[in-house]
Amino acid sequence: MEKFDKLIESKSYTNRSEAFRDLIRQELIQKQWQSGQEVAGAIILIYDHHKRELVNKLMDIQHEFGGMIISSQHVHLDHNNCLEIIAVKGSPKEAQKLADSLKSVKGVKHGTLSMSTTGKEIE
């Protein structure tokens, strides 16, 4: 229990009950992903915008998955690097497929997918 108390303190939970609720929610969300239920998420990309044709390739891929993309935001980090945040909603399998397609484009330095629930099943 001491280790658990240190963990909940480091994550700023006010009590054990809230920490347990969060762990249960995470488990339920994992089940949603595994069962193919609709998820919401964000794909985060870091890339060199000077890489020839990179932006066009990324846009082409996004258009292929247009039905699941809710929004995207493009941020200039510095002279060479851009951050793109793509909000998605749909099946976990398709979200992963989109993220993998984007991450595999030459010139993308890093990409990650963070999936969560749409909140419909967790209340």
C-alpha positions in Angstrom: 0.0 0.0 0.0 2.9 2.3 0.6 4.0 2.1 -3.0 0.4 2.7 -4.2 0.1 5.7 -1.8 3.3 7.2 -3.2 2.1 6.6 -6.8 -1.3 8.3 -6.1 0.5 11.2 -4.4 2.9 11.6 -7.4 -0.1 11.8 -9.7 -2.0 14.3 -7.5 -5.0 12.1 -6.7 -6.8 13.3 -3.6 -7.5 9.8 -2.3 -7.2 6.1 -3.1 -10.8 5.8 -4.3 -10.2 8.3 -7.2 -7.0 6.4 -8.2 -9.0 3.1 -8.2 -11.8 4.7 -10.3 -9.2 5.9 -12.8 -7.6 2.5 -13.1 -11.0 0.9 -13.6 -11.9 3.5 -16.3 -8.6 2.8 -18.1 -9.4 -0.9 -18.1 -12.9 -0.3 -19.5 -11.5 1.9 -22.2 -8.9 -0.8 -23.1 -11.9 -3.2 -23.5 -13.5 -0.7 -25.9 -10.4 -0.6 -28.1 -10.1 -4.3 -28.1 -13.8 -4.9 -29.0 -13.6 -2.3 -31.8 -16.0 0.2 -30.3 -15.8 3.8 -31.4 -12.9 5.7 -30.0 -11.7 9.3 -30.0 -8.0 10.1 -30.2 -5.2 12.3 -31.4 -2.4 11.5 -33.8 0.7 13.7 -33.1 3.4 14.0 -35.8 6.7 15.8 -35.8 8.2 16.3 -39.3 10.6 18.3 -41.4 8.5 20.4 -43.6 11.4 21.0 -46.0 11.4 17.3 -47.0 10.3 17.2 -50.6 6.6 16.3 -51.2 6.2 15.3 -47.5 3.3 17.7 -46.8 1.5 16.6 -50.0 1.9 12.9 -49.0 0.5 13.6 -45.5 -2.4 15.5 -46.9 -3.2 12.7 -49.4 -3.3 10.1 -46.6 -5.5 12.3 -44.5 -7.9 12.7 -47.4 -8.1 8.9 -47.7 -9.3 8.8 -44.0 -11.3 12.0 -44.1 -14.4 10.4 -42.6 -12.7 9.8 -39.3 -10.7 13.1 -39.0 -12.5 15.6 -36.9 -9.9 18.4 -36.9 -6.2 19.0 -37.5 -3.8 21.7 -36.2 -0.5 22.6 -37.7 2.2 24.3 -35.6 5.6 25.6 -36.7 8.0 24.6 -34.0 11.1 26.1 -35.6 12.5 26.8 -39.0 12.7 23.1 -39.9 10.2 21.3 -37.7 6.4 21.2 -37.6 4.0 19.6 -35.2 0.7 18.3 -36.5 -2.1 17.2 -34.2 -4.9 15.3 -35.9 -8.1 14.6 -33.9 -9.9 11.4 -34.9 -13.0 9.5 -34.1 -13.9 6.0 -35.3 -12.8 2.4 -35.1 -9.6 1.7 -33.2 -8.3 -0.4 -36.1 -8.8 2.4 -38.6 -7.3 5.0 -36.2 -4.2 2.8 -35.9 -4.1 2.3 -39.6 -4.2 6.0 -40.2 -1.5 6.7 -37.6 0.8 4.0 -39.1 0.3 5.3 -42.6 1.2 8.8 -41.5 4.2 7.8 -39.3 5.7 5.7 -42.1 6.1 8.6 -44.6 9.7 9.5 -45.1 10.5 12.7 -43.3 8.2 12.1 -40.4 10.5 12.2 -37.4 8.1 10.9 -34.8 4.5 10.0 -34.6 2.2 8.7 -31.9 -1.5 7.8 -31.5 -3.3 8.4 -28.2 -6.7 6.8 -28.1 -9.5 7.4 -25.5 -13.2 6.8 -25.2 -15.8 8.9 -26.8 -17.4 8.9 -23.3 -20.6 7.3 -24.4 -20.0 4.0 -22.7 -18.1 5.3 -19.6 -20.4 7.4 -17.4 
